[in-house]
Amino acid sequence: MSKSQRSNRKEKTGVVVSDKMDKTIIVSVERAYRHPIYNKLVRSATKFVTHDEKEDAGIGDTVRIIETRPLSKTKRWRLVEVTKKVSPSTGGATGEPEKAAAK
């Protein structure tokens, strides 16, 4: 395979919605387009089953994925990099009032 064929792979950016499988994540890629008749902005999301060899990505992370050869029945994408990591929640909404009450 020549280098020019490899560079024609599709790349997408999306958000991880599931990481429950081994070395596999589900990435939701959202796109917006104008409706051809009503001219209204329509949003649609597509989920891609993605191979994550090092298991770097977690739920909520923004990632970049690239098209690859079929790895399983549904897995045709591979993780390139985690562009934005979401920190694990440290209490969330229930933790804030406790800090305010302690002052």
C-alpha positions in Angstrom: 0.0 0.0 0.0 1.4 3.4 -1.0 1.7 6.3 1.3 -0.9 8.3 -0.7 -3.6 5.7 0.0 -3.0 5.9 3.7 -3.3 9.6 3.8 -6.8 9.5 2.3 -8.3 8.0 5.5 -11.2 9.9 7.1 -10.7 11.6 10.4 -13.4 12.7 12.8 -13.6 14.4 16.2 -16.2 13.3 18.7 -17.0 12.6 22.4 -16.7 9.3 24.1 -20.1 8.0 25.3 -19.1 4.5 26.4 -15.8 2.8 27.5 -17.2 -0.3 29.1 -15.6 -2.8 26.7 -12.0 -4.0 26.6 -9.9 -1.9 24.2 -13.1 -0.5 22.6 -14.9 2.9 23.0 -18.0 4.3 21.4 -17.5 7.8 20.0 -20.5 10.1 19.2 -19.7 12.5 16.3 -22.2 15.3 15.9 -22.8 17.2 12.7 -25.0 20.1 11.7 -26.5 20.8 8.3 -29.3 22.9 6.7 -32.5 21.1 5.8 -32.8 21.2 2.0 -36.5 22.4 2.1 -37.1 24.1 5.4 -33.6 25.7 5.6 -33.5 25.0 9.3 -30.3 23.9 11.1 -30.6 20.1 11.8 -28.2 18.3 14.2 -27.6 14.6 13.9 -25.2 12.3 15.8 -23.5 9.1 14.6 -21.9 6.6 16.9 -18.6 4.9 15.9 -17.2 1.8 17.5 -13.5 2.6 17.9 -10.4 0.6 18.9 -8.6 2.1 21.9 -5.4 -0.1 22.3 -4.0 1.6 25.5 -7.5 2.4 27.0 -6.6 6.1 27.4 -10.1 7.5 26.7 -12.9 7.8 29.3 -16.5 8.9 29.1 -16.8 12.6 28.2 -13.4 12.9 26.6 -13.0 14.6 23.3 -11.1 12.3 20.9 -9.8 12.2 17.3 -10.4 9.0 15.4 -9.3 7.7 12.0 -10.7 5.2 9.6 -8.9 1.8 9.5 -9.3 -1.8 8.3 -12.1 -3.8 9.8 -11.1 -5.0 13.3 -14.3 -6.8 14.2 -17.9 -7.0 13.0 -18.6 -3.3 13.8 -15.2 -1.8 14.6 -13.7 0.2 11.7 -12.2 3.2 13.5 -9.0 3.6 15.6 -8.2 6.2 18.3 -5.5 8.7 17.3 -5.4 10.9 20.3 -7.3 12.3 23.3 -7.6 16.0 22.6 -9.5 17.0 25.7 -9.5 14.9 28.9 -12.4 15.3 31.4 -11.3 15.2 35.0 -13.2 12.7 37.2 -15.9 14.4 39.3 -14.9 15.1 42.9 -18.2 15.5 44.5 -20.1 17.6 41.9 -23.2 19.5 42.9 -23.5 17.8 46.3 -19.9 18.8 47.3 -20.3 22.5 46.7 -22.9 23.3 49.5 -20.8 21.5 52.1 -17.8 23.8 51.4 -20.0 26.9 51.6 -21.6 25.7 54.9 -18.1 25.0 56.4 -17.1 28.7 56.0 
